[in-house]
Amino acid sequence: MNDKIFEQLGLSHREVILYRTLLTLGPSSIRNIAEQAGINRGTAYECLKEMQLKGVVTYLPKGKRRYFAPRDPDVLLQMAEEKRQSLDSAIEQLKSRVIPDLNHLRPDFSAANVQFYEGDAGIELVLKDILNTVSSQQQREYCVFSSKPIRPHLYRPFPNFTNQRIQKGIGVRVIAIGDGGEDAELSERKWIRTEGPVDAAYIAVYPPKCAIISLASENYPTAVVIDSAEVAAAQKIVFDTLWGLL
């Protein structure tokens, strides 16, 4: 079995061992459970009490002895359903109330919010932000300026980016600087022919944001994300104008 499933339900590795042991033994004393599980008796008792609170095991007093019994494994599915319902409720509250309330705490000014990222992990966050931002909009499309030198490095941390973009129904228009670039579903591409070397650069315009990704020394990726409706609108005008001329 995959212990990660149990972890997602809030059960520790020791609790999983104890639960499996109890399924094998049936109602048993703490001493017998601890011995069979290979866990210290005191630790086993504390874990069993936690498991009782979580609804995984039940307590069966028999005279002066304490017996614990496992609940039917179907209880795990019930726990998963409860967590899903709780998470769905949290998402709805975040959308309808919490995030709007938090946004009201931000100063009301038009200055751009600028964030910096670096390394493969940073670029992955930027690419995910593009997908998340565009997928939440009515018109699921964004624009890109992309130069040839950056292409081998761009999706290195997120090789499934294009597949996820297509699955989310997101379109993209690309102005490629230099030769190359692969065609894909829900994409259009035009080229700017150049002579001589071209710097590595990738500019994504996905209002209200713009992302600028480039390579530092030794092909180390860096990115700047500008969260500004005004800046994004200006870049969109530049892109649309150039797109119409190509």
Buried (B, 14 or more C-beta within 10 A) or exposed (E): EEEEEBEEBEBBEBBBBBBBBBEEBEBBBBEBBBBBBEBEEEEBBEBBEBBBEBEBBBEEEEEEEBBBBBBEEEBBEEBEEEEEEEEEEEEEEEEEEEEEEEEEEEEEEEEBEEBEBEEEEBBBBBBEBBBEBBBEEEEBBBBBBBBBBBBEBBBEBBEEBBEBBBEEEBBBBBBBBBEEBEEEEBBEBEBEEEEEEBEBBBBBBBBBBBBBBBBEEEEEBBBBBBBBEEBBEEBBEEBEEBBEEE
